[in-house]
Amino acid sequence: MAFDKKLLDILACPVCKGKLLYQDKQAQLICKFDRMVYPIRENIPVLLESEAKHVSSEEMELLLKSNQS
């Protein structure tokens, strides 16, 4: 069972409450505004700030570009 993309309609960043983007290649959710990357483990999004990775502007740009291809 894969991550259900329909969940993106109801999930939000726990920090800013903004929209999250799904990155299939690395099984993670991305908040562009806060530059936070949340893992998906066993098809379950882990939306805990303590589990998220804060990325630089450059890393975020690369993530977003790789998500478009």
mmCIF file as Biopython writes it, N, C-alpha, C and O atoms, coordinates in Angstrom:
data_model
#
loop_
_atom_site.group_PDB
_atom_site.id
_atom_site.type_symbol
_atom_site.label_atom_id
_atom_site.label_alt_id
_atom_site.label_comp_id
_atom_site.label_asym_id
_atom_site.label_entity_id
_atom_site.label_seq_id
_atom_site.pdbx_PDB_ins_code
_atom_site.Cartn_x
_atom_site.Cartn_y
_atom_site.Cartn_z
_atom_site.occupancy
_atom_site.B_iso_or_equiv
_atom_site.auth_seq_id
_atom_site.auth_asym_id
_atom_site.pdbx_PDB_model_num
ATOM 1   N N  . MET A ? 1  ? 0.852  -1.179 0.000   1.0 0.0 1  A 1 
ATOM 2   C CA . MET A ? 1  ? 0.000  0.000  0.000   1.0 0.0 1  A 1 
ATOM 3   C C  . MET A ? 1  ? 0.901  1.247  0.000   1.0 0.0 1  A 1 
ATOM 4   O O  . MET A ? 1  ? 1.771  1.397  0.858   1.0 0.0 1  A 1 
ATOM 5   N N  . ALA A ? 2  ? 0.683  2.105  -0.942  1.0 0.0 2  A 1 
ATOM 6   C CA . ALA A ? 2  ? 1.490  3.322  -1.078  1.0 0.0 2  A 1 
ATOM 7   C C  . ALA A ? 2  ? 0.817  4.499  -0.380  1.0 0.0 2  A 1 
ATOM 8   O O  . ALA A ? 2  ? -0.356 4.436  -0.012  1.0 0.0 2  A 1 
ATOM 9   N N  . PHE A ? 3  ? 1.575  5.560  -0.210  1.0 0.0 3  A 1 
ATOM 10  C CA . PHE A ? 3  ? 1.046  6.787  0.373   1.0 0.0 3  A 1 
ATOM 11  C C  . PHE A ? 3  ? -0.090 7.299  -0.503  1.0 0.0 3  A 1 
ATOM 12  O O  . PHE A ? 3  ? 0.070  7.428  -1.717  1.0 0.0 3  A 1 
ATOM 13  N N  . ASP A ? 4  ? -1.226 7.588  0.100   1.0 0.0 4  A 1 
ATOM 14  C CA . ASP A ? 4  ? -2.402 8.070  -0.630  1.0 0.0 4  A 1 
ATOM 15  C C  . ASP A ? 4  ? -2.296 9.579  -0.836  1.0 0.0 4  A 1 
ATOM 16  O O  . ASP A ? 4  ? -2.378 10.348 0.122   1.0 0.0 4  A 1 
ATOM 17  N N  . LYS A ? 5  ? -2.116 9.995  -2.077  1.0 0.0 5  A 1 
ATOM 18  C CA . LYS A ? 5  ? -1.930 11.414 -2.390  1.0 0.0 5  A 1 
ATOM 19  C C  . LYS A ? 5  ? -3.165 12.252 -2.071  1.0 0.0 5  A 1 
ATOM 20  O O  . LYS A ? 5  ? -3.072 13.477 -1.985  1.0 0.0 5  A 1 
ATOM 21  N N  . LYS A ? 6  ? -4.311 11.614 -1.895  1.0 0.0 6  A 1 
ATOM 22  C CA . LYS A ? 6  ? -5.522 12.353 -1.510  1.0 0.0 6  A 1 
ATOM 23  C C  . LYS A ? 6  ? -5.362 12.995 -0.132  1.0 0.0 6  A 1 
ATOM 24  O O  . LYS A ? 6  ? -6.037 13.974 0.186   1.0 0.0 6  A 1 
ATOM 25  N N  . LEU A ? 7  ? -4.480 12.447 0.669   1.0 0.0 7  A 1 
ATOM 26  C CA . LEU A ? 7  ? -4.231 13.008 1.999   1.0 0.0 7  A 1 
ATOM 27  C C  . LEU A ? 7  ? -3.665 14.421 1.933   1.0 0.0 7  A 1 
ATOM 28  O O  . LEU A ? 7  ? -3.792 15.187 2.889   1.0 0.0 7  A 1 
ATOM 29  N N  . LEU A ? 8  ? -3.042 14.767 0.812   1.0 0.0 8  A 1 
ATOM 30  C CA . LEU A ? 8  ? -2.463 16.107 0.666   1.0 0.0 8  A 1 
ATOM 31  C C  . LEU A ? 8  ? -3.526 17.201 0.759   1.0 0.0 8  A 1 
ATOM 32  O O  . LEU A ? 8  ? -3.211 18.349 1.073   1.0 0.0 8  A 1 
ATOM 33  N N  . ASP A ? 9  ? -4.785 16.845 0.487   1.0 0.0 9  A 1 
ATOM 34  C CA . ASP A ? 9  ? -5.881 17.816 0.595   1.0 0.0 9  A 1 
ATOM 35  C C  . ASP A ? 9  ? -6.169 18.198 2.041   1.0 0.0 9  A 1 
ATOM 36  O O  . ASP A ? 9  ? -6.694 19.279 2.309   1.0 0.0 9  A 1 
ATOM 37  N N  . ILE A ? 10 ? -5.826 17.311 2.973   1.0 0.0 10 A 1 
ATOM 38  C CA . ILE A ? 10 ? -6.155 17.588 4.377   1.0 0.0 10 A 1 
ATOM 39  C C  . ILE A ? 10 ? -4.932 17.760 5.278   1.0 0.0 10 A 1 
ATOM 40  O O  . ILE A ? 10 ? -5.042 18.314 6.372   1.0 0.0 10 A 1 
ATOM 41  N N  . LEU A ? 11 ? -3.773 17.291 4.828   1.0 0.0 11 A 1 
ATOM 42  C CA . LEU A ? 11 ? -2.561 17.447 5.636   1.0 0.0 11 A 1 
ATOM 43  C C  . LEU A ? 11 ? -2.004 18.855 5.496   1.0 0.0 11 A 1 
ATOM 44  O O  . LEU A ? 11 ? -2.145 19.491 4.452   1.0 0.0 11 A 1 
ATOM 45  N N  . ALA A ? 12 ? -1.375 19.331 6.554   1.0 0.0 12 A 1 
ATOM 46  C CA . ALA A ? 12 ? -0.756 20.658 6.540   1.0 0.0 12 A 1 
ATOM 47  C C  . ALA A ? 12 ? 0.537  20.613 7.344   1.0 0.0 12 A 1 
ATOM 48  O O  . ALA A ? 12 ? 0.731  19.749 8.199   1.0 0.0 12 A 1 
ATOM 49  N N  . CYS A ? 13 ? 1.393  21.544 7.052   1.0 0.0 13 A 1 
ATOM 50  C CA . CYS A ? 13 ? 2.633  21.678 7.810   1.0 0.0 13 A 1 
ATOM 51  C C  . CYS A ? 13 ? 2.274  21.975 9.266   1.0 0.0 13 A 1 
ATOM 52  O O  . CYS A ? 13 ? 1.488  22.886 9.527   1.0 0.0 13 A 1 
ATOM 53  N N  . PRO A ? 14 ? 2.831  21.231 10.213  1.0 0.0 14 A 1 
ATOM 54  C CA . PRO A ? 14 ? 2.510  21.485 11.617  1.0 0.0 14 A 1 
ATOM 55  C C  . PRO A ? 14 ? 3.076  22.803 12.145  1.0 0.0 14 A 1 
ATOM 56  O O  . PRO A ? 14 ? 2.645  23.285 13.192  1.0 0.0 14 A 1 
ATOM 57  N N  . VAL A ? 15 ? 4.028  23.383 11.435  1.0 0.0 15 A 1 
ATOM 58  C CA . VAL A ? 15 ? 4.641  24.637 11.876  1.0 0.0 15 A 1 
ATOM 59  C C  . VAL A ? 15 ? 3.839  25.840 11.395  1.0 0.0 15 A 1 
ATOM 60  O O  . VAL A ? 15 ? 3.422  26.679 12.195  1.0 0.0 15 A 1 
ATOM 61  N N  . CYS A ? 16 ? 3.623  25.918 10.073  1.0 0.0 16 A 1 
ATOM 62  C CA . CYS A ? 16 ? 2.965  27.111 9.512   1.0 0.0 16 A 1 
ATOM 63  C C  . CYS A ? 16 ? 1.534  26.854 9.044   1.0 0.0 16 A 1 
ATOM 64  O O  . CYS A ? 16 ? 0.828  27.787 8.662   1.0 0.0 16 A 1 
ATOM 65  N N  . LYS A ? 17 ? 1.106  25.592 9.074   1.0 0.0 17 A 1 
ATOM 66  C CA . LYS A ? 17 ? -0.236 25.183 8.611   1.0 0.0 17 A 1 
ATOM 67  C C  . LYS A ? 17 ? -0.396 25.327 7.105   1.0 0.0 17 A 1 
ATOM 68  O O  . LYS A ? 17 ? -1.516 25.336 6.594   1.0 0.0 17 A 1 
ATOM 69  N N  . GLY A ? 18 ? 0.726  25.441 6.391   1.0 0.0 18 A 1 
ATOM 70  C CA . GLY A ? 18 ? 0.702  25.593 4.935   1.0 0.0 18 A 1 
ATOM 71  C C  . GLY A ? 18 ? 0.598  24.260 4.212   1.0 0.0 18 A 1 
ATOM 72  O O  . GLY A ? 18 ? 0.638  23.190 4.819   1.0 0.0 18 A 1 
ATOM 73  N N  . LYS A ? 19 ? 0.465  24.359 2.902   1.0 0.0 19 A 1 
ATOM 74  C CA . LYS A ? 19 ? 0.333  23.204 2.026   1.0 0.0 19 A 1 
ATOM 75  C C  . LYS A ? 19 ? 1.646  22.426 1.967   1.0 0.0 19 A 1 
ATOM 76  O O  . LYS A ? 19 ? 2.733  23.002 1.996   1.0 0.0 19 A 1 
ATOM 77  N N  . LEU A ? 20 ? 1.517  21.113 1.883   1.0 0.0 20 A 1 
ATOM 78  C CA . LEU A ? 20 ? 2.678  20.237 1.760   1.0 0.0 20 A 1 
ATOM 79  C C  . LEU A ? 20 ? 2.739  19.651 0.355   1.0 0.0 20 A 1 
ATOM 80  O O  . LEU A ? 20 ? 1.709  19.399 -0.269  1.0 0.0 20 A 1 
ATOM 81  N N  . LEU A ? 21 ? 3.941  19.440 -0.127  1.0 0.0 21 A 1 
ATOM 82  C CA . LEU A ? 21 ? 4.165  18.797 -1.417  1.0 0.0 21 A 1 
ATOM 83  C C  . LEU A ? 21 ? 4.700  17.394 -1.170  1.0 0.0 21 A 1 
ATOM 84  O O  . LEU A ? 21 ? 5.497  17.174 -0.257  1.0 0.0 21 A 1 
ATOM 85  N N  . TYR A ? 22 ? 4.259  16.452 -1.986  1.0 0.0 22 A 1 
ATOM 86  C CA . TYR A ? 22 ? 4.702  15.070 -1.858  1.0 0.0 22 A 1 
ATOM 87  C C  . TYR A ? 22 ? 5.858  14.809 -2.809  1.0 0.0 22 A 1 
ATOM 88  O O  . TYR A ? 22 ? 5.779  15.132 -3.995  1.0 0.0 22 A 1 
ATOM 89  N N  . GLN A ? 23 ? 6.919  14.233 -2.296  1.0 0.0 23 A 1 
ATOM 90  C CA . GLN A ? 23 ? 8.047  13.831 -3.127  1.0 0.0 23 A 1 
ATOM 91  C C  . GLN A ? 23 ? 8.135  12.313 -3.088  1.0 0.0 23 A 1 
ATOM 92  O O  . GLN A ? 23 ? 8.577  11.717 -2.106  1.0 0.0 23 A 1 
ATOM 93  N N  . ASP A ? 24 ? 7.708  11.718 -4.170  1.0 0.0 24 A 1 
ATOM 94  C CA . ASP A ? 24 ? 7.611  10.267 -4.275  1.0 0.0 24 A 1 
ATOM 95  C C  . ASP A ? 24 ? 8.971  9.581  -4.216  1.0 0.0 24 A 1 
ATOM 96  O O  . ASP A ? 24 ? 9.114  8.546  -3.565  1.0 0.0 24 A 1 
ATOM 97  N N  . LYS A ? 25 ? 9.968  10.145 -4.889  1.0 0.0 25 A 1 
ATOM 98  C CA . LYS A ? 25 ? 11.279 9.490  -5.000  1.0 0.0 25 A 1 
ATOM 99  C C  . LYS A ? 25 ? 11.913 9.203  -3.646  1.0 0.0 25 A 1 
ATOM 100 O O  . LYS A ? 25 ? 12.555 8.169  -3.461  1.0 0.0 25 A 1 
ATOM 101 N N  . GLN A ? 26 ? 11.730 10.120 -2.701  1.0 0.0 26 A 1 
ATOM 102 C CA . GLN A ? 26 ? 12.349 9.938  -1.387  1.0 0.0 26 A 1 
ATOM 103 C C  . GLN A ? 26 ? 11.322 9.750  -0.279  1.0 0.0 26 A 1 
ATOM 104 O O  . GLN A ? 26 ? 11.671 9.769  0.901   1.0 0.0 26 A 1 
ATOM 105 N N  . ALA A ? 27 ? 10.065 9.568  -0.650  1.0 0.0 27 A 1 
ATOM 106 C CA . ALA A ? 27 ? 8.986  9.347  0.315   1.0 0.0 27 A 1 
ATOM 107 C C  . ALA A ? 27 ? 9.027  10.375 1.445   1.0 0.0 27 A 1 
ATOM 108 O O  . ALA A ? 27 ? 9.294  10.057 2.604   1.0 0.0 27 A 1 
ATOM 109 N N  . GLN A ? 28 ? 8.750  11.619 1.055   1.0 0.0 28 A 1 
ATOM 110 C CA . GLN A ? 28 ? 8.744  12.691 2.044   1.0 0.0 28 A 1 
ATOM 111 C C  . GLN A ? 28 ? 7.769  13.784 1.632   1.0 0.0 28 A 1 
ATOM 112 O O  . GLN A ? 28 ? 7.370  13.894 0.473   1.0 0.0 28 A 1 
ATOM 113 N N  . LEU A ? 29 ? 7.401  14.587 2.622   1.0 0.0 29 A 1 
ATOM 114 C CA . LEU A ? 29 ? 6.538  15.741 2.396   1.0 0.0 29 A 1 
ATOM 115 C C  . LEU A ? 29 ? 7.359  16.999 2.613   1.0 0.0 29 A 1 
ATOM 116 O O  . LEU A ? 29 ? 8.189  17.064 3.520   1.0 0.0 29 A 1 
ATOM 117 N N  . ILE A ? 30 ? 7.121  17.993 1.777   1.0 0.0 30 A 1 
ATOM 118 C CA . ILE A ? 30 ? 7.931  19.206 1.785   1.0 0.0 30 A 1 
ATOM 119 C C  . ILE A ? 30 ? 7.060  20.422 2.055   1.0 0.0 30 A 1 
ATOM 120 O O  . ILE A ? 30 ? 6.003  20.586 1.447   1.0 0.0 30 A 1 
ATOM 121 N N  . CYS A ? 31 ? 7.513  21.280 2.978   1.0 0.0 31 A 1 
ATOM 122 C CA . CYS A ? 31 ? 6.903  22.589 3.186   1.0 0.0 31 A 1 
ATOM 123 C C  . CYS A ? 31 ? 7.875  23.616 2.617   1.0 0.0 31 A 1 
ATOM 124 O O  . CYS A ? 31 ? 8.956  23.833 3.163   1.0 0.0 31 A 1 
ATOM 125 N N  . LYS A ? 32 ? 7.473  24.246 1.508   1.0 0.0 32 A 1 
ATOM 126 C CA . LYS A ? 32 ? 8.358  25.233 0.858   1.0 0.0 32 A 1 
ATOM 127 C C  . LYS A ? 32 ? 8.581  26.454 1.745   1.0 0.0 32 A 1 
ATOM 128 O O  . LYS A ? 32 ? 9.691  26.982 1.808   1.0 0.0 32 A 1 
ATOM 129 N N  . PHE A ? 33 ? 7.534  26.902 2.427   1.0 0.0 33 A 1 
ATOM 130 C CA . PHE A ? 33 ? 7.623  28.136 3.208   1.0 0.0 33 A 1 
ATOM 131 C C  . PHE A ? 33 ? 8.643  28.025 4.340   1.0 0.0 33 A 1 
ATOM 132 O O  . PHE A ? 33 ? 9.494  28.898 4.510   1.0 0.0 33 A 1 
ATOM 133 N N  . ASP A ? 34 ? 8.548  26.947 5.106   1.0 0.0 34 A 1 
ATOM 134 C CA . ASP A ? 34 ? 9.449  26.747 6.254   1.0 0.0 34 A 1 
ATOM 135 C C  . ASP A ? 34 ? 10.733 26.007 5.887   1.0 0.0 34 A 1 
ATOM 136 O O  . ASP A ? 34 ? 11.636 25.875 6.713   1.0 0.0 34 A 1 
ATOM 137 N N  . ARG A ? 35 ? 10.811 25.527 4.649   1.0 0.0 35 A 1 
ATOM 138 C CA . ARG A ? 35 ? 11.946 24.721 4.189   1.0 0.0 35 A 1 
ATOM 139 C C  . ARG A ? 35 ? 12.155 23.505 5.101   1.0 0.0 35 A 1 
ATOM 140 O O  . ARG A ? 35 ? 13.266 23.208 5.540   1.0 0.0 35 A 1 
ATOM 141 N N  . MET A ? 36 ? 11.045 22.823 5.362   1.0 0.0 36 A 1 
ATOM 142 C CA . MET A ? 36 ? 11.074 21.627 6.197   1.0 0.0 36 A 1 
ATOM 143 C C  . MET A ? 36 ? 10.706 20.419 5.340   1.0 0.0 36 A 1 
ATOM 144 O O  . MET A ? 36 ? 9.862  20.502 4.447   1.0 0.0 36 A 1 
ATOM 145 N N  . VAL A ? 37 ? 11.356 19.300 5.633   1.0 0.0 37 A 1 
ATOM 146 C CA . VAL A ? 37 ? 11.092 18.051 4.935   1.0 0.0 37 A 1 
ATOM 147 C C  . VAL A ? 37 ? 10.683 17.020 5.984   1.0 0.0 37 A 1 
ATOM 148 O O  . VAL A ? 37 ? 11.435 16.726 6.914   1.0 0.0 37 A 1 
ATOM 149 N N  . TYR A ? 38 ? 9.474  16.476 5.816   1.0 0.0 38 A 1 
ATOM 150 C CA . TYR A ? 38 ? 8.926  15.510 6.766   1.0 0.0 38 A 1 
ATOM 151 C C  . TYR A ? 38 ? 8.979  14.114 6.156   1.0 0.0 38 A 1 
ATOM 152 O O  . TYR A ? 38 ? 8.576  13.928 5.007   1.0 0.0 38 A 1 
ATOM 153 N N  . PRO A ? 39 ? 9.467  13.136 6.904   1.0 0.0 39 A 1 
ATOM 154 C CA . PRO A ? 39 ? 9.569  11.781 6.356   1.0 0.0 39 A 1 
ATOM 155 C C  . PRO A ? 39 ? 8.213  11.085 6.297   1.0 0.0 39 A 1 
ATOM 156 O O  . PRO A ? 39 ? 7.277  11.426 7.020   1.0 0.0 39 A 1 
ATOM 157 N N  . ILE A ? 40 ? 8.146  10.101 5.413   1.0 0.0 40 A 1 
ATOM 158 C CA . ILE A ? 40 ? 7.007  9.182  5.367   1.0 0.0 40 A 1 
ATOM 159 C C  . ILE A ? 40 ? 7.589  7.816  5.663   1.0 0.0 40 A 1 
ATOM 160 O O  . ILE A ? 40 ? 8.447  7.326  4.928   1.0 0.0 40 A 1 
ATOM 161 N N  . ARG A ? 41 ? 7.125  7.205  6.734   1.0 0.0 41 A 1 
ATOM 162 C CA . ARG A ? 41 ? 7.646  5.899  7.149   1.0 0.0 41 A 1 
ATOM 163 C C  . ARG A ? 41 ? 6.518  4.880  7.112   1.0 0.0 41 A 1 
ATOM 164 O O  . ARG A ? 41 ? 5.467  5.072  7.722   1.0 0.0 41 A 1 
ATOM 165 N N  . GLU A ? 42 ? 6.754  3.803  6.391   1.0 0.0 42 A 1 
ATOM 166 C CA . GLU A ? 42 ? 5.750  2.752  6.231   1.0 0.0 42 A 1 
ATOM 167 C C  . GLU A ? 42 ? 4.424  3.352  5.767   1.0 0.0 42 A 1 
ATOM 168 O O  . GLU A ? 42 ? 3.354  2.985  6.255   1.0 0.0 42 A 1 
ATOM 169 N N  . ASN A ? 43 ? 4.516  4.287  4.811   1.0 0.0 43 A 1 
ATOM 170 C CA . ASN A ? 43 ? 3.362  4.967  4.201   1.0 0.0 43 A 1 
ATOM 171 C C  . ASN A ? 43 ? 2.601  5.868  5.158   1.0 0.0 43 A 1 
ATOM 172 O O  . ASN A ? 43 ? 1.462  6.244  4.881   1.0 0.0 43 A 1 
ATOM 173 N N  . ILE A ? 44 ? 3.215  6.219  6.277   1.0 0.0 44 A 1 
ATOM 174 C CA . ILE A ? 44 ? 2.581  7.103  7.261   1.0 0.0 44 A 1 
ATOM 175 C C  . ILE A ? 44 ? 3.420  8.374  7.378   1.0 0.0 44 A 1 
ATOM 176 O O  . ILE A ? 44 ? 4.601  8.306  7.717   1.0 0.0 44 A 1 
ATOM 177 N N  . PRO A ? 45 ? 2.812  9.542  7.098   1.0 0.0 45 A 1 
ATOM 178 C CA . PRO A ? 45 ? 3.555  10.795 7.237   1.0 0.0 45 A 1 
ATOM 179 C C  . PRO A ? 45 ? 3.875  11.089 8.699   1.0 0.0 45 A 1 
ATOM 180 O O  . PRO A ? 45 ? 2.999  11.010 9.560   1.0 0.0 45 A 1 
ATOM 181 N N  . VAL A ? 46 ? 5.115  11.424 8.971   1.0 0.0 46 A 1 
ATOM 182 C CA . VAL A ? 46 ? 5.547  11.757 10.327  1.0 0.0 46 A 1 
ATOM 183 C C  . VAL A ? 46 ? 5.638  13.287 10.401  1.0 0.0 46 A 1 
ATOM 184 O O  . VAL A ? 46 ? 6.669  13.877 10.078  1.0 0.0 46 A 1 
ATOM 185 N N  . LEU A ? 47 ? 4.549  13.908 10.829  1.0 0.0 47 A 1 
ATOM 186 C CA . LEU A ? 47 ? 4.462  15.368 10.837  1.0 0.0 47 A 1 
ATOM 187 C C  . LEU A ? 47 ? 4.810  15.938 12.206  1.0 0.0 47 A 1 
ATOM 188 O O  . LEU A ? 47 ? 4.033  16.674 12.814  1.0 0.0 47 A 1 
ATOM 189 N N  . LEU A ? 48 ? 5.988  15.578 12.664  1.0 0.0 48 A 1 
ATOM 190 C CA . LEU A ? 48 ? 6.510  16.094 13.921  1.0 0.0 48 A 1 
ATOM 191 C C  . LEU A ? 48 ? 7.698  16.988 13.603  1.0 0.0 48 A 1 
ATOM 192 O O  . LEU A ? 48 ? 8.603  16.591 12.869  1.0 0.0 48 A 1 
ATOM 193 N N  . GLU A ? 49 ? 7.693  18.180 14.148  1.0 0.0 49 A 1 
ATOM 194 C CA . GLU A ? 49 ? 8.795  19.106 13.886  1.0 0.0 49 A 1 
ATOM 195 C C  . GLU A ? 49 ? 10.133 18.493 14.298  1.0 0.0 49 A 1 
ATOM 196 O O  . GLU A ? 49 ? 11.155 18.725 13.652  1.0 0.0 49 A 1 
ATOM 197 N N  . SER A ? 50 ? 10.117 17.716 15.369  1.0 0.0 50 A 1 
ATOM 198 C CA . SER A ? 50 ? 11.354 17.100 15.852  1.0 0.0 50 A 1 
ATOM 199 C C  . SER A ? 50 ? 11.898 16.041 14.885  1.0 0.0 50 A 1 
ATOM 200 O O  . SER A ? 50 ? 13.087 15.725 14.928  1.0 0.0 50 A 1 
ATOM 201 N N  . GLU A ? 51 ? 11.050 15.495 14.025  1.0 0.0 51 A 1 
ATOM 202 C CA . GLU A ? 51 ? 11.471 14.483 13.055  1.0 0.0 51 A 1 
ATOM 203 C C  . GLU A ? 51 ? 11.785 15.086 11.686  1.0 0.0 51 A 1 
ATOM 204 O O  . GLU A ? 51 ? 12.324 14.403 10.816  1.0 0.0 51 A 1 
ATOM 205 N N  . ALA A ? 52 ? 11.454 16.346 11.498  1.0 0.0 52 A 1 
ATOM 206 C CA . ALA A ? 52 ? 11.647 17.004 10.205  1.0 0.0 52 A 1 
ATOM 207 C C  . ALA A ? 52 ? 13.093 17.435 10.024  1.0 0.0 52 A 1 
ATOM 208 O O  . ALA A ? 52 ? 13.844 17.609 10.984  1.0 0.0 52 A 1 
ATOM 209 N N  . LYS A ? 53 ? 13.449 17.598 8.772   1.0 0.0 53 A 1 
ATOM 210 C CA . LYS A ? 53 ? 14.788 18.090 8.435   1.0 0.0 53 A 1 
ATOM 211 C C  . LYS A ? 53 ? 14.630 19.497 7.870   1.0 0.0 53 A 1 
ATOM 212 O O  . LYS A ? 53 ? 13.875 19.708 6.920   1.0 0.0 53 A 1 
ATOM 213 N N  . HIS A ? 54 ? 15.339 20.452 8.451   1.0 0.0 54 A 1 
ATOM 214 C CA . HIS A ? 54 ? 15.334 21.820 7.928   1.0 0.0 54 A 1 
ATOM 215 C C  . HIS A ? 54 ? 16.420 21.894 6.865   1.0 0.0 54 A 1 
ATOM 216 O O  . HIS A ? 54 ? 17.567 21.524 7.112   1.0 0.0 54 A 1 
ATOM 217 N N  . VAL A ? 55 ? 16.048 22.378 5.670   1.0 0.0 55 A 1 
ATOM 218 C CA . VAL A ? 55 ? 17.008 22.423 4.570   1.0 0.0 55 A 1 
ATOM 219 C C  . VAL A ? 55 ? 17.311 23.864 4.169   1.0 0.0 55 A 1 
ATOM 220 O O  . VAL A ? 55 ? 16.523 24.774 4.427   1.0 0.0 55 A 1 
ATOM 221 N N  . SER A ? 56 ? 18.439 24.049 3.550   1.0 0.0 56 A 1 
ATOM 222 C CA . SER A ? 56 ? 18.832 25.381 3.078   1.0 0.0 56 A 1 
ATOM 223 C C  . SER A ? 56 ? 17.998 25.763 1.855   1.0 0.0 56 A 1 
ATOM 224 O O  . SER A ? 56 ? 17.304 24.927 1.275   1.0 0.0 56 A 1 
ATOM 225 N N  . SER A ? 57 ? 18.077 27.012 1.482   1.0 0.0 57 A 1 
ATOM 226 C CA . SER A ? 57 ? 17.370 27.490 0.283   1.0 0.0 57 A 1 
ATOM 227 C C  . SER A ? 57 ? 17.827 26.721 -0.954  1.0 0.0 57 A 1 
ATOM 228 O O  . SER A ? 57 ? 17.016 26.369 -1.810  1.0 0.0 57 A 1 
ATOM 229 N N  . GLU A ? 58 ? 19.117 26.466 -1.039  1.0 0.0 58 A 1 
ATOM 230 C CA . GLU A ? 58 ? 19.673 25.746 -2.180  1.0 0.0 58 A 1 
ATOM 231 C C  . GLU A ? 58 ? 19.159 24.304 -2.227  1.0 0.0 58 A 1 
ATOM 232 O O  . GLU A ? 58 ? 18.785 23.801 -3.287  1.0 0.0 58 A 1 
ATOM 233 N N  . GLU A ? 59 ? 19.148 23.649 -1.061  1.0 0.0 59 A 1 
ATOM 234 C CA . GLU A ? 59 ? 18.633 22.281 -1.001  1.0 0.0 59 A 1 
ATOM 235 C C  . GLU A ? 59 ? 17.159 22.238 -1.380  1.0 0.0 59 A 1 
ATOM 236 O O  . GLU A ? 59 ? 16.722 21.329 -2.086  1.0 0.0 59 A 1 
ATOM 237 N N  . MET A ? 60 ? 16.390 23.226 -0.910  1.0 0.0 60 A 1 
ATOM 238 C CA . MET A ? 60 ? 14.967 23.269 -1.224  1.0 0.0 60 A 1 
ATOM 239 C C  . MET A ? 60 ? 14.758 23.429 -2.723  1.0 0.0 60 A 1 
ATOM 240 O O  . MET A ? 60 ? 13.890 22.780 -3.307  1.0 0.0 60 A 1 
ATOM 241 N N  . GLU A ? 61 ? 15.547 24.284 -3.336  1.0 0.0 61 A 1 
ATOM 242 C CA . GLU A ? 61 ? 15.450 24.494 -4.782  1.0 0.0 61 A 1 
ATOM 243 C C  . GLU A ? 61 ? 15.713 23.188 -5.534  1.0 0.0 61 A 1 
ATOM 244 O O  . GLU A ? 61 ? 15.006 22.861 -6.487  1.0 0.0 61 A 1 
ATOM 245 N N  . LEU A ? 62 ? 16.730 22.449 -5.102  1.0 0.0 62 A 1 
ATOM 246 C CA . LEU A ? 62 ? 17.042 21.166 -5.733  1.0 0.0 62 A 1 
ATOM 247 C C  . LEU A ? 62 ? 15.917 20.156 -5.532  1.0 0.0 62 A 1 
ATOM 248 O O  . LEU A ? 62 ? 15.563 19.425 -6.457  1.0 0.0 62 A 1 
ATOM 249 N N  . LEU A ? 63 ? 15.358 20.115 -4.327  1.0 0.0 63 A 1 
ATOM 250 C CA . LEU A ? 63 ? 14.246 19.205 -4.055  1.0 0.0 63 A 1 
ATOM 251 C C  . LEU A ? 63 ? 13.050 19.514 -4.950  1.0 0.0 63 A 1 
ATOM 252 O O  . LEU A ? 63 ? 12.436 18.607 -5.512  1.0 0.0 63 A 1 
ATOM 253 N N  . LEU A ? 64 ? 12.729 20.779 -5.078  1.0 0.0 64 A 1 
ATOM 254 C CA . LEU A ? 64 ? 11.579 21.175 -5.883  1.0 0.0 64 A 1 
ATOM 255 C C  . LEU A ? 64 ? 11.810 20.882 -7.364  1.0 0.0 64 A 1 
ATOM 256 O O  . LEU A ? 64 ? 10.887 20.474 -8.069  1.0 0.0 64 A 1 
ATOM 257 N N  . LYS A ? 65 ? 13.029 21.087 -7.831  1.0 0.0 65 A 1 
ATOM 258 C CA . LYS A ? 65 ? 13.348 20.778 -9.230  1.0 0.0 65 A 1 
ATOM 259 C C  . LYS A ? 65 ? 13.261 19.281 -9.486  1.0 0.0 65 A 1 
ATOM 260 O O  . LYS A ? 65 ? 12.729 18.856 -10.511 1.0 0.0 65 A 1 
ATOM 261 N N  . SER A ? 66 ? 13.776 18.484 -8.568  1.0 0.0 66 A 1 
ATOM 262 C CA . SER A ? 66 ? 13.739 17.032 -8.751  1.0 0.0 66 A 1 
ATOM 263 C C  . SER A ? 66 ? 12.317 16.499 -8.659  1.0 0.0 66 A 1 
ATOM 264 O O  . SER A ? 66 ? 12.006 15.452 -9.225  1.0 0.0 66 A 1 
ATOM 265 N N  . ASN A ? 67 ? 11.461 17.212 -7.952  1.0 0.0 67 A 1 
ATOM 266 C CA . ASN A ? 67 ? 10.068 16.801 -7.819  1.0 0.0 67 A 1 
ATOM 267 C C  . ASN A ? 67 ? 9.296  17.046 -9.111  1.0 0.0 67 A 1 
ATOM 268 O O  . ASN A ? 67 ? 8.299  16.371 -9.366  1.0 0.0 67 A 1 
ATOM 269 N N  . GLN A ? 68 ? 9.733  17.991 -9.923  1.0 0.0 68 A 1 
ATOM 270 C CA . GLN A ? 68 ? 9.049  18.313 -11.171 1.0 0.0 68 A 1 
ATOM 271 C C  . GLN A ? 68 ? 9.404  17.343 -12.288 1.0 0.0 68 A 1 
ATOM 272 O O  . GLN A ? 68 ? 8.640  17.201 -13.243 1.0 0.0 68 A 1 
ATOM 273 N N  . SER A ? 69 ? 10.524 16.688 -12.189 1.0 0.0 69 A 1 
ATOM 274 C CA . SER A ? 69 ? 10.941 15.786 -13.272 1.0 0.0 69 A 1 
ATOM 275 C C  . SER A ? 69 ? 10.359 14.402 -13.130 1.0 0.0 69 A 1 
ATOM 276 O O  . SER A ? 69 ? 10.620 13.534 -13.963 1.0 0.0 69 A 1 
#
